[in-house]
Amino acid sequence: MTSTVERALAVANDNADLNAYLELYHDSAREQALRVEDRIRQGTAGPLAGMVLSIKDNICYKGHKLSAASRILEGFTSLYSATAVERLLAADAVIIGRTNCDEFAMGSSNENSAFGKVLNPMDRTKVPGGSSGGAAASVAAGTVHAALGSDTGGSIRQPASFTGTVGLKPTYGRVSRYGLIAFASSFDQIGPFSRTVADSAAIYQVMAGHDPKDSTTSRKPVAPIPEEHPGKLRIAYYREGLERAGMDPEVVAHLQTWIDRLKADGHLVEPISVPLLEHQVPTYYILATAEASSNLARFDGIRYGHRSKYATGVDETYRLSRTEGFGPEVKRRILLGTFVLSAGYYDAYYAQAQRVRRIIRDHTLGTFEKYDLILSPTCPTTAFAHGAITDPVAMYLQDIFTVQANLTGTPAISLPTGTHNNGLPFGVQLTAKPFDEALLLAASSHLFGR
């Protein structure tokens, strides 16, 4: 175990130019490795013994620094560990470092970190996706077996597609959010990146389950992942994944190939339409920014976060501390969220978006009364170049196929099934009904060979 950890740290150092890690935990990783070695010798090792992980820099690990890739939390040391981290350590995983991300998990390219952008290991001129781009890059570069990220609107699945890794977003409430710095509390969910579905399934099984520290976690039992083939399935696919303007032709052709292959294997595969497709991204950003505006109010230079040394009074402390501490994308979303929650616009924007979210959820759950899974592209294209998208609205549209799972609370996974002529990987996305990760993971393994 110690040799495995030493190799992981060495590979991470060799790939330091990726800027995937904000910090490597040399001392604590080696100490944990020695403890795991002892348990292996005693025959008491946990189910993740031998697995080396990284964690996104918005997930708490007691005694280790935590910044959410923001200047406002620079230098902060966590006082406790996230429930997900505690469960992984109890299962004898070893965590070797915290990974770079978009500031407060707000972004689709990992270009919004206060500590510099992350490069894609598959092509260093391209973005790794966001906001969990550092976590995805740490797996794709071979520094770790798996990584923890967080997914608010696609922040695990989109980077997984861009880096050729497996990215799982569990059902909302399946994995505790205790110890995850909140972006949008009704959307956020912790999940794993890995190179295989089996590794993601193993991590999911350890993390999943009720947590008394998080009242939104479900008490539903966590079903085991079946080893046998799931049999003939009813699979829906979105017409828009084949027809929508802006789709890369190779991504479309690849999806059609999988549709034909699944039909040939005897599965029922039928087209459906995405519910309110053009309204999903606006609905998501109205609701998510409203929640962000509320969640980030605590970082004011008085209770939490950076305090400006130039401030001379209370008002100036608030204003200067937040101005200096937050980056432009975080400020943009706080302003948008505050606007949609304001007295004159609440009904027109926030309340209306909640109604649209309910319609989308009802339609999606209705689909799962007829079908077992939904197949779609993860993203419209492969990874784009650094600086290629400067329009915030165009950047937000990168989430066109991923936000539905967060709006509806359903589990979804991105599987690396294709390689573009440009040499970059891309994925397909499978979505299942709430709390049906067992079928989702079994189908991913058996149908897509991951």
Secondary structure, DSSP 8 states (H G I E B T S, - for coil): -HHHHHHHHHHHHHTGGG--EEEE-HHHHHHHHHHHHHHHHHT---TTTT-EEEEETTB--TTSB--TT-GGGTT-B-SS--HHHHHHHHTT-EEEEEE--SGGG--SSS---TT----BTTBTTB---SSSHHHHHHHHTTS-SEEEEEESSSTTHHHHHHHT-EEEE--TTTB--TTB--SSTTT-EEEEEESSHHHHHHHHHHHBS-BTTBTTS--S------SS---S-EEEEETHHHH-TT--HHHHHHHHHHHHHHHHTT-EEEEE--TTHHHHHHHHHHHHHHHHHHHGGGBSSSSBS---TT--SHHHHHHHHHHHHS-HHHHHHHHHHHHHHSTTTIIIIIIHHHHHHHHHHHHHHHHTTT-SEEEEES-SSS--BTTS---HHHHHGGGTTTHHHHHHT--EEEEEEEE-TTS-EEEEEEEESTT-HHHHHHHHHHHH--
